[in-house]
Amino acid sequence: MKDYDHVVIWLDYFNKTITRAKGRRLGRERCVFDPSLAELEGAARAAGLEVTSSEGSVRHPRRQYVRSGYIVVPKSAPKSSLMGSISARLVEARARRKRDRP
């Protein structure tokens, strides 16, 4: 049964290497190369969202040949605005990690 109080956010929504036809939901400038589930969870928490569950060994319906993952967060706003706030934190964390690397 569908849960209308929560939203599923897939890793593929933020993967810069795949096309929109294969599951990316945002523009390339708002995505990162091959995000991990830990990065996605951290970005969601940094955006002020509570991650209720996560799954790391599932497959996105449009890319059934590649293992992906998702997180489930409470629906506090439209999905597009939730993804936008998570994306901003994800890109920021990736840039900070890249800048701190020698």
N, CA, C and O atoms as a Tinker XYZ file with bonds, in Angstrom:
   408  protein
     1  N      0.830000   -1.172000    0.000000    73     2
     2  CA     0.000000    0.000000    0.000000    64     1     3
     3  C      0.885000    1.249000    0.000000    63     2     4     5
     4  O      1.907000    1.298000    0.685000    81     3
     5  N      0.488000    2.229000   -0.758000    73     3     6
     6  CA     1.277000    3.445000   -0.901000    64     5     7
     7  C      1.211000    4.290000    0.371000    63     6     8     9
     8  O      0.158000    4.435000    0.993000    81     7
     9  N      2.358000    4.837000    0.733000    73     7    10
    10  CA     2.463000    5.703000    1.906000    64     9    11
    11  C      2.527000    7.145000    1.427000    63    10    12    13
    12  O      3.534000    7.561000    0.853000    81    11
    13  N      1.484000    7.902000    1.650000    73    11    14
    14  CA     1.407000    9.277000    1.162000    64    13    15
    15  C      2.109000   10.273000    2.075000    63    14    16    17
    16  O      2.215000   11.453000    1.741000    81    15
    17  N      2.584000    9.811000    3.216000    73    15    18
    18  CA     3.253000   10.700000    4.165000    64    17    19
    19  C      4.761000   10.737000    3.990000    63    18    20    21
    20  O      5.437000   11.532000    4.643000    81    19
    21  N      5.300000    9.889000    3.120000    73    19    22
    22  CA     6.744000    9.810000    2.905000    64    21    23
    23  C      7.066000    9.890000    1.417000    63    22    24    25
    24  O      6.213000    9.627000    0.570000    81    23
    25  N      8.308000   10.258000    1.113000    73    23    26
    26  CA     8.783000   10.392000   -0.265000    64    25    27
    27  C     10.029000    9.535000   -0.426000    63    26    28    29
    28  O     10.904000    9.527000    0.440000    81    27
    29  N     10.103000    8.813000   -1.543000    73    27    30
    30  CA    11.278000    8.008000   -1.868000    64    29    31
    31  C     12.195000    8.846000   -2.759000    63    30    32    33
    32  O     11.762000    9.367000   -3.787000    81    31
    33  N     13.460000    8.972000   -2.362000    73    31    34
    34  CA    14.445000    9.735000   -3.123000    64    33    35
    35  C     15.558000    8.778000   -3.549000    63    34    36    37
    36  O     16.289000    8.254000   -2.708000    81    35
    37  N     15.681000    8.554000   -4.856000    73    35    38
    38  CA    16.657000    7.627000   -5.405000    64    37    39
    39  C     17.999000    8.307000   -5.633000    63    38    40    41
    40  O     18.055000    9.510000   -5.889000    81    39
    41  N     19.068000    7.546000   -5.541000    73    39    42
    42  CA    20.412000    8.046000   -5.859000    64    41    43
    43  C     20.503000    8.514000   -7.307000    63    42    44    45
    44  O     21.200000    9.483000   -7.610000    81    43
    45  N     19.800000    7.825000   -8.194000    73    43    46
    46  CA    19.873000    8.145000   -9.612000    64    45    47
    47  C     19.346000    9.540000   -9.931000    63    46    48    49
    48  O     19.681000   10.086000  -10.982000    81    47
    49  N     18.546000   10.124000   -9.075000    73    47    50
    50  CA    18.045000   11.487000   -9.297000    64    49    51
    51  C     19.190000   12.495000   -9.315000    63    50    52    53
    52  O     19.075000   13.541000   -9.953000    81    51
    53  N     20.300000   12.195000   -8.622000    73    51    54
    54  CA    21.411000   13.126000   -8.447000    64    53    55
    55  C     22.679000   12.705000   -9.177000    63    54    56    57
    56  O     23.723000   13.329000   -8.987000    81    55
    57  N     22.621000   11.668000  -10.006000    73    55    58
    58  CA    23.796000   11.129000  -10.688000    64    57    59
    59  C     24.023000   11.878000  -11.999000    63    58    60    61
    60  O     23.208000   11.798000  -12.918000    81    59
    61  N     25.106000   12.587000  -12.073000    73    59    62
    62  CA    25.433000   13.417000  -13.228000    64    61    63
    63  C     25.743000   12.605000  -14.481000    63    62    64    65
    64  O     25.620000   13.120000  -15.592000    81    63
    65  N     26.138000   11.360000  -14.323000    73    63    66
    66  CA    26.581000   10.559000  -15.465000    64    65    67
    67  C     25.434000    9.929000  -16.243000    63    66    68    69
    68  O     25.658000    9.432000  -17.347000    81    67
    69  N     24.229000    9.931000  -15.717000    73    67    70
    70  CA    23.119000    9.313000  -16.448000    64    69    71
    71  C     22.207000   10.385000  -17.029000    63    70    72    73
    72  O     22.231000   11.536000  -16.595000    81    71
    73  N     21.419000   10.004000  -17.998000    73    71    74
    74  CA    20.531000   10.938000  -18.674000    64    73    75
    75  C     19.208000   11.058000  -17.919000    63    74    76    77
    76  O     18.904000   10.261000  -17.031000    81    75
    77  N     18.446000   12.057000  -18.289000    73    75    78
    78  CA    17.116000   12.210000  -17.689000    64    77    79
    79  C     16.212000   11.040000  -18.063000    63    78    80    81
    80  O     15.351000   10.645000  -17.276000    81    79
    81  N     16.398000   10.493000  -19.241000    73    79    82
    82  CA    15.593000    9.347000  -19.667000    64    81    83
    83  C     15.863000    8.119000  -18.806000    63    82    84    85
    84  O     14.996000    7.256000  -18.663000    81    83
    85  N     17.052000    8.038000  -18.239000    73    83    86
    86  CA    17.404000    6.902000  -17.392000    64    85    87
    87  C     17.146000    7.151000  -15.916000    63    86    88    89
    88  O     17.371000    6.254000  -15.103000    81    87
    89  N     16.677000    8.350000  -15.536000    73    87    90
    90  CA    16.277000    8.542000  -14.157000    64    89    91
    91  C     16.778000    9.794000  -13.464000    63    90    92    93
    92  O     16.345000   10.074000  -12.346000    81    91
    93  N     17.671000   10.559000  -14.075000    73    91    94
    94  CA    18.127000   11.791000  -13.423000    64    93    95
    95  C     16.984000   12.788000  -13.419000    63    94    96    97
    96  O     16.298000   12.931000  -14.432000    81    95
    97  N     16.756000   13.481000  -12.312000    73    95    98
    98  CA    15.631000   14.389000  -12.192000    64    97    99
    99  C     16.021000   15.861000  -12.189000    63    98   100   101
   100  O     15.158000   16.721000  -12.368000    81    99
   101  N     17.299000   16.172000  -11.991000    73    99   102
   102  CA    17.754000   17.552000  -11.887000    64   101   103
   103  C     18.740000   17.870000  -13.013000    63   102   104   105
   104  O     19.234000   16.966000  -13.686000    81   103
   105  N     19.021000   19.155000  -13.210000    73   103   106
   106  CA    20.013000   19.563000  -14.192000    64   105   107
   107  C     21.400000   19.114000  -13.781000    63   106   108   109
   108  O     21.664000   18.911000  -12.596000    81   107
   109  N     22.282000   18.959000  -14.741000    73   107   110
   110  CA    23.630000   18.458000  -14.460000    64   109   111
   111  C     24.410000   19.338000  -13.498000    63   110   112   113
   112  O     25.228000   18.832000  -12.730000    81   111
   113  N     24.174000   20.650000  -13.524000    73   111   114
   114  CA    24.897000   21.548000  -12.617000    64   113   115
   115  C     24.468000   21.358000  -11.161000    63   114   116   117
   116  O     25.169000   21.794000  -10.248000    81   115
   117  N     23.338000   20.719000  -10.942000    73   115   118
   118  CA    22.851000   20.476000   -9.581000    64   117   119
   119  C     23.063000   19.034000   -9.141000    63   118   120   121
   120  O     22.519000   18.605000   -8.123000    81   119
   121  N     23.867000   18.274000   -9.917000    73   119   122
   122  CA    24.133000   16.869000   -9.623000    64   121   123
   123  C     25.627000   16.635000   -9.436000    63   122   124   125
   124  O     26.441000   17.517000   -9.711000    81   123
   125  N     25.983000   15.433000   -8.964000    73   123   126
   126  CA    27.377000   15.058000   -8.757000    64   125   127
   127  C     27.646000   13.726000   -9.462000    63   126   128   129
   128  O     26.713000   12.998000   -9.801000    81   127
   129  N     28.916000   13.418000   -9.676000    73   127   130
   130  CA    29.296000   12.156000  -10.282000    64   129   131
   131  C     29.166000   11.028000   -9.269000    63   130   132   133
   132  O     29.774000   11.079000   -8.200000    81   131
   133  N     28.392000   10.029000   -9.594000    73   131   134
   134  CA    28.237000    8.801000   -8.809000    64   133   135
   135  C     28.114000    9.051000   -7.306000    63   134   136   137
   136  O     29.047000    8.741000   -6.564000    81   135
   137  N     27.004000    9.596000   -6.838000    73   135   138
   138  CA    26.832000    9.808000   -5.406000    64   137   139
   139  C     26.680000    8.472000   -4.672000    63   138   140   141
   140  O     26.229000    7.482000   -5.249000    81   139
   141  N     27.058000    8.461000   -3.413000    73   139   142
   142  CA    26.896000    7.253000   -2.608000    64   141   143
   143  C     25.686000    7.421000   -1.692000    63   142   144   145
   144  O     25.194000    8.531000   -1.489000    81   143
   145  N     25.224000    6.317000   -1.151000    73   143   146
   146  CA    24.068000    6.367000   -0.263000    64   145   147
   147  C     24.395000    7.135000    1.011000    63   146   148   149
   148  O     23.539000    7.846000    1.538000    81   147
   149  N     25.617000    7.004000    1.512000    73   147   150
   150  CA    26.027000    7.740000    2.714000    64   149   151
   151  C     26.029000    9.246000    2.448000    63   150   152   153
   152  O     25.608000   10.024000    3.305000    81   151
   153  N     26.500000    9.666000    1.265000    73   151   154
   154  CA    26.480000   11.083000    0.910000    64   153   155
   155  C     25.052000   11.598000    0.824000    63   154   156   157
   156  O     24.761000   12.706000    1.275000    81   155
   157  N     24.157000   10.799000    0.247000    73   155   158
   158  CA    22.759000   11.205000    0.119000    64   157   159
   159  C     22.098000   11.339000    1.485000    63   158   160   161
   160  O     21.357000   12.292000    1.728000    81   159
   161  N     22.362000   10.398000    2.364000    73   159   162
   162  CA    21.806000   10.477000    3.723000    64   161   163
   163  C     22.344000   11.696000    4.456000    63   162   164   165
   164  O     21.585000   12.396000    5.126000    81   163
   165  N     23.637000   11.960000    4.341000    73   163   166
   166  CA    24.230000   13.123000    4.987000    64   165   167
   167  C     23.666000   14.424000    4.456000    63   166   168   169
   168  O     23.415000   15.352000    5.225000    81   167
   169  N     23.464000   14.503000    3.145000    73   167   170
   170  CA    22.897000   15.714000    2.547000    64   169   171
   171  C     21.457000   15.924000    2.992000    63   170   172   173
   172  O     21.037000   17.057000    3.223000    81   171
   173  N     20.706000   14.849000    3.112000    73   171   174
   174  CA    19.314000   14.964000    3.566000    64   173   175
   175  C     19.265000   15.437000    5.014000    63   174   176   177
   176  O     18.434000   16.270000    5.376000    81   175
   177  N     20.151000   14.907000    5.831000    73   175   178
   178  CA    20.186000   15.347000    7.238000    64   177   179
   179  C     20.642000   16.800000    7.347000    63   178   180   181
   180  O     20.141000   17.551000    8.184000    81   179
   181  N     21.598000   17.195000    6.495000    73   179   182
   182  CA    22.067000   18.585000    6.488000    64   181   183
   183  C     20.969000   19.535000    6.026000    63   182   184   185
   184  O     20.954000   20.704000    6.409000    81   183
   185  N     20.057000   19.035000    5.206000    73   183   186
   186  CA    18.936000   19.851000    4.733000    64   185   187
   187  C     17.814000   19.908000    5.762000    63   186   188   189
   188  O     16.795000   20.562000    5.539000    81   187
   189  N     18.000000   19.222000    6.891000    73   187   190
   190  CA    17.003000   19.261000    7.952000    64   189   191
   191  C     15.925000   18.200000    7.828000    63   190   192   193
   192  O     14.867000   18.319000    8.446000    81   191
   193  N     16.178000   17.165000    7.039000    73   191   194
   194  CA    15.204000   16.097000    6.859000    64   193   195
   195  C     15.592000   14.884000    7.703000    63   194   196   197
   196  O     16.771000   14.628000    7.947000    81   195
   197  N     14.602000   14.165000    8.130000    73   195   198
   198  CA    14.831000   12.950000    8.912000    64   197   199
   199  C     14.728000   11.754000    7.965000    63   198   200   201
   200  O     13.683000   11.530000    7.354000    81   199
   201  N     15.800000   10.997000    7.847000    73   199   202
   202  CA    15.800000    9.806000    6.989000    64   201   203
   203  C     15.168000    8.677000    7.779000    63   202   204   205
   204  O     15.738000    8.213000    8.767000    81   203
   205  N     13.981000    8.226000    7.347000    73   203   206
   206  CA    13.286000    7.185000    8.094000    64   205   207
   207  C     13.770000    5.793000    7.736000    63   206   208   209
   208  O     13.778000    4.901000    8.585000    81   207
   209  N     14.177000    5.594000    6.477000    73   207   210
   210  CA    14.755000    4.309000    6.081000    64   209   211
   211  C     15.595000    4.512000    4.826000    63   210   212   213
   212  O     15.464000    5.510000    4.118000    81   211
   213  N     16.458000    3.536000    4.574000    73   211   214
   214  CA    17.279000    3.570000    3.375000    64   213   215
   215  C     17.548000    2.148000    2.926000    63   214   216   217
   216  O     17.536000    1.214000    3.729000    81   215
   217  N     17.787000    1.998000    1.651000    73   215   218
   218  CA    18.051000    0.688000    1.076000    64   217   219
   219  C     19.170000    0.854000    0.066000    63   218   220   221
   220  O     19.085000    1.710000   -0.814000    81   219
   221  N     20.217000    0.047000    0.177000    73   219   222
   222  CA    21.377000    0.223000   -0.675000    64   221   223
   223  C     21.576000   -0.818000   -1.749000    63   222   224   225
   224  O     22.482000   -0.676000   -2.570000    81   223
   225  N     20.771000   -1.850000   -1.776000    73   223   226
   226  CA    21.010000   -2.914000   -2.759000    64   225   227
   227  C     19.796000   -3.147000   -3.656000    63   226   228   229
   228  O     19.491000   -4.283000   -4.020000    81   227
   229  N     19.120000   -2.078000   -4.003000    73   227   230
   230  CA    17.953000   -2.182000   -4.874000    64   229   231
   231  C     18.299000   -1.607000   -6.246000    63   230   232   233
   232  O     19.370000   -1.030000   -6.435000    81   231
   233  N     17.393000   -1.767000   -7.185000    73   231   234
   234  CA    17.627000   -1.292000   -8.549000    64   233   235
   235  C     16.543000   -0.298000   -8.939000    63   234   236   237
   236  O     15.354000   -0.536000   -8.727000    81   235
   237  N     16.975000    0.817000   -9.511000    73   235   238
   238  CA    16.035000    1.822000   -9.984000    64   237   239
   239  C     15.257000    1.228000  -11.164000    63   238   240   241
   240  O     15.851000    0.540000  -11.994000    81   239
   241  N     13.962000    1.471000  -11.260000    73   239   242
   242  CA    13.165000    0.857000  -12.325000    64   241   243
   243  C     13.650000    1.154000  -13.750000    63   242   244   245
   244  O     13.443000    0.332000  -14.643000    81   243
   245  N     14.277000    2.287000  -13.981000    73   243   246
   246  CA    14.739000    2.609000  -15.329000    64   245   247
   247  C     16.144000    2.084000  -15.614000    63   246   248   249
   248  O     16.576000    2.076000  -16.767000    81   247
   249  N     16.854000    1.649000  -14.587000    73   247   250
   250  CA    18.200000    1.072000  -14.771000    64   249   251
   251  C     18.268000   -0.220000  -13.972000    63   250   252   253
   252  O     18.927000   -0.281000  -12.934000    81   251
   253  N     17.592000   -1.244000  -14.452000    73   251   254
   254  CA    17.474000   -2.496000  -13.716000    64   253   255
   255  C     18.747000   -3.314000  -13.687000    63   254   256   257
   256  O     18.846000   -4.274000  -12.922000    81   255
   257  N     19.717000   -2.959000  -14.498000    73   255   258
   258  CA    20.961000   -3.703000  -14.586000    64   257   259
   259  C     22.033000   -3.156000  -13.655000    63   258   260   261
   260  O     23.125000   -3.721000  -13.588000    81   259
   261  N     21.752000   -2.062000  -12.928000    73   259   262
   262  CA    22.723000   -1.433000  -12.036000    64   261   263
   263  C     22.115000   -1.323000  -10.642000    63   262   264   265
   264  O     20.973000   -0.891000  -10.482000    81   263
   265  N     22.887000   -1.716000   -9.644000    73   263   266
   266  CA    22.410000   -1.550000   -8.267000    64   265   267
   267  C     22.463000   -0.077000   -7.890000    63   266   268   269
   268  O     23.419000    0.628000   -8.212000    81   267
   269  N     21.446000    0.362000   -7.220000    73   267   270
   270  CA    21.352000    1.755000   -6.813000    64   269   271
   271  C     20.926000    1.780000   -5.347000    63   270   272   273
   272  O     21.215000    0.840000   -4.607000    81   271
   273  N     20.266000    2.808000   -4.933000    73   271   274
   274  CA    19.778000    2.906000   -3.571000    64   273   275
   275  C     18.808000    4.060000   -3.448000    63   274   276   277
   276  O     18.676000    4.889000   -4.349000    81   275
   277  N     18.129000    4.094000   -2.307000    73   275   278
   278  CA    17.209000    5.192000   -2.067000    64   277   279
   279  C     17.089000    5.460000   -0.579000    63   278   280   281
   280  O     17.469000    4.636000    0.253000    81   279
   281  N     16.550000    6.631000   -0.263000    73   279   282
   282  CA    16.205000    6.966000    1.108000    64   281   283
   283  C     14.731000    7.341000    1.131000    63   282   284   285
   284  O     14.158000    7.724000    0.111000    81   283
   285  N     14.133000    7.227000    2.292000    73   283   286
   286  CA    12.744000    7.612000    2.484000    64   285   287
   287  C     12.721000    8.723000    3.524000    63   286   288   289
   288  O     13.257000    8.570000    4.621000    81   287
   289  N     12.093000    9.847000    3.171000    73   287   290
   290  CA    11.992000   10.991000    4.071000    64   289   291
   291  C     10.527000   11.390000    4.209000    63   290   292   293
   292  O      9.734000   11.148000    3.299000    81   291
   293  N     10.159000   11.995000    5.331000    73   291   294
   294  CA     8.779000   12.469000    5.491000    64   293   295
   295  C      8.473000   13.572000    4.481000    63   294   296   297
   296  O      9.333000   14.391000    4.158000    81   295
   297  N      7.253000   13.578000    3.997000    73   295   298
   298  CA     6.849000   14.575000    3.006000    64   297   299
   299  C      6.448000   15.858000    3.720000    63   298   300   301
   300  O      5.344000   15.970000    4.253000    81   299
   301  N      7.358000   16.819000    3.722000    73   299   302
   302  CA     7.104000   18.102000    4.362000    64   301   303
   303  C      6.918000   19.212000    3.340000    63   302   304   305
   304  O      6.509000   20.318000    3.693000    81   303
   305  N      7.215000   18.927000    2.078000    73   303   306
   306  CA     7.114000   19.888000    0.986000    64   305   307
   307  C      6.993000   19.075000   -0.307000    63   306   308   309
   308  O      7.106000   17.850000   -0.271000    81   307
   309  N      6.766000   19.731000   -1.437000    73   307   310
   310  CA     6.756000   18.984000   -2.698000    64   309   311
   311  C      8.098000   18.287000   -2.955000    63   310   312   313
   312  O      9.149000   18.763000   -2.525000    81   311
   313  N      8.045000   17.175000   -3.648000    73   311   314
   314  CA     9.239000   16.372000   -3.884000    64   313   315
   315  C     10.327000   17.167000   -4.593000    63   314   316   317
   316  O     11.506000   17.007000   -4.280000    81   315
   317  N      9.955000   18.019000   -5.540000    73   315   318
   318  CA    10.951000   18.793000   -6.278000    64   317   319
   319  C     11.705000   19.754000   -5.366000    63   318   320   321
   320  O     12.909000   19.939000   -5.543000    81   319
   321  N     11.037000   20.364000   -4.404000    73   319   322
   322  CA    11.746000   21.271000   -3.497000    64   321   323
   323  C     12.607000   20.491000   -2.504000    63   322   324   325
   324  O     13.674000   20.964000   -2.112000    81   323
   325  N     12.160000   19.306000   -2.091000    73   323   326
   326  CA    12.991000   18.456000   -1.233000    64   325   327
   327  C     14.264000   18.053000   -1.977000    63   326   328   329
   328  O     15.357000   18.095000   -1.412000    81   327
   329  N     14.121000   17.665000   -3.236000    73   327   330
   330  CA    15.286000   17.271000   -4.025000    64   329   331
   331  C     16.217000   18.452000   -4.249000    63   330   332   333
   332  O     17.436000   18.277000   -4.263000    81   331
   333  N     15.674000   19.645000   -4.425000    73   331   334
   334  CA    16.503000   20.832000   -4.601000    64   333   335
   335  C     17.335000   21.136000   -3.378000    63   334   336   337
   336  O     18.512000   21.475000   -3.503000    81   335
   337  N     16.746000   21.021000   -2.185000    73   335   338
   338  CA    17.505000   21.300000   -0.964000    64   337   339
   339  C     18.549000   20.217000   -0.700000    63   338   340   341
   340  O     19.647000   20.517000   -0.232000    81   339
   341  N     18.216000   18.971000   -0.993000    73   339   342
   342  CA    19.192000   17.884000   -0.835000    64   341   343
   343  C     20.328000   18.070000   -1.841000    63   342   344   345
   344  O     21.497000   17.882000   -1.502000    81   343
   345  N     19.989000   18.436000   -3.063000    73   343   346
   346  CA    20.994000   18.632000   -4.106000    64   345   347
   347  C     21.986000   19.727000   -3.731000    63   346   348   349
   348  O     23.189000   19.576000   -3.941000    81   347
   349  N     21.487000   20.819000   -3.182000    73   347   350
   350  CA    22.381000   21.917000   -2.796000    64   349   351
   351  C     23.387000   21.443000   -1.757000    63   350   352   353
   352  O     24.568000   21.776000   -1.853000    81   351
   353  N     22.948000   20.677000   -0.773000    73   351   354
   354  CA    23.843000   20.168000    0.270000    64   353   355
   355  C     24.806000   19.137000   -0.286000    63   354   356   357
   356  O     25.963000   19.078000    0.129000    81   355
   357  N     24.334000   18.321000   -1.226000    73   355   358
   358  CA    25.175000   17.281000   -1.821000    64   357   359
   359  C     26.299000   17.896000   -2.650000    63   358   360   361
   360  O     27.451000   17.477000   -2.539000    81   359
   361  N     25.978000   18.871000   -3.468000    73   359   362
   362  CA    26.994000   19.548000   -4.294000    64   361   363
   363  C     27.975000   20.304000   -3.403000    63   362   364   365
   364  O     29.179000   20.304000   -3.660000    81   363
   365  N     27.463000   20.945000   -2.362000    73   363   366
   366  CA    28.316000   21.687000   -1.422000    64   365   367
   367  C     29.289000   20.757000   -0.700000    63   366   368   369
   368  O     30.470000   21.076000   -0.565000    81   367
   369  N     28.796000   19.614000   -0.239000    73   367   370
   370  CA    29.658000   18.655000    0.464000    64   369   371
   371  C     30.716000   18.077000   -0.472000    63   370   372   373
   372  O     31.867000   17.890000   -0.076000    81   371
   373  N     30.326000   17.795000   -1.708000    73   371   374
   374  CA    31.283000   17.247000   -2.671000    64   373   375
   375  C     32.348000   18.288000   -3.009000    63   374   376   377
   376  O     33.523000   17.943000   -3.138000    81   375
   377  N     31.959000   19.555000   -3.154000    73   375   378
   378  CA    32.929000   20.611000   -3.450000    64   377   379
   379  C     33.883000   20.818000   -2.279000    63   378   380   381
   380  O     35.080000   21.026000   -2.476000    81   379
   381  N     33.353000   20.761000   -1.071000    73   379   382
   382  CA    34.184000   20.919000    0.124000    64   381   383
   383  C     35.178000   19.778000    0.241000    63   382   384   385
   384  O     36.340000   19.998000    0.583000    81   383
   385  N     34.728000   18.557000   -0.041000    73   383   386
   386  CA    35.607000   17.385000    0.015000    64   385   387
   387  C     36.697000   17.476000   -1.043000    63   386   388   389
   388  O     37.845000   17.109000   -0.793000    81   387
   389  N     36.336000   17.965000   -2.225000    73   387   390
   390  CA    37.317000   18.109000   -3.297000    64   389   391
   391  C     38.328000   19.207000   -2.981000    63   390   392   393
   392  O     39.509000   19.072000   -3.302000    81   391
   393  N     37.874000   20.291000   -2.357000    73   391   394
   394  CA    38.756000   21.402000   -2.018000    64   393   395
   395  C     39.731000   21.010000   -0.902000    63   394   396   397
   396  O     40.880000   21.452000   -0.900000    81   395
   397  N     39.277000   20.184000    0.043000    73   395   398
   398  CA    40.130000   19.793000    1.156000    64   397   399
   399  C     41.150000   18.718000    0.783000    63   398   400   401
   400  O     42.125000   18.500000    1.502000    81   399
   401  N     40.919000   18.060000   -0.334000    73   399   402
   402  CA    41.846000   17.017000   -0.780000    64   401   403
   403  C     43.134000   17.652000   -1.290000    63   402   404   405
   404  O     43.074000   18.639000   -2.024000    81   403
   405  N     44.301000   17.112000   -0.923000    73   403   406
   406  CA    45.575000   17.722000   -1.363000    64   405   407
   407  C     45.844000   17.547000   -2.830000    63   406   408
   408  O     46.871000   18.008000   -3.328000    81   407
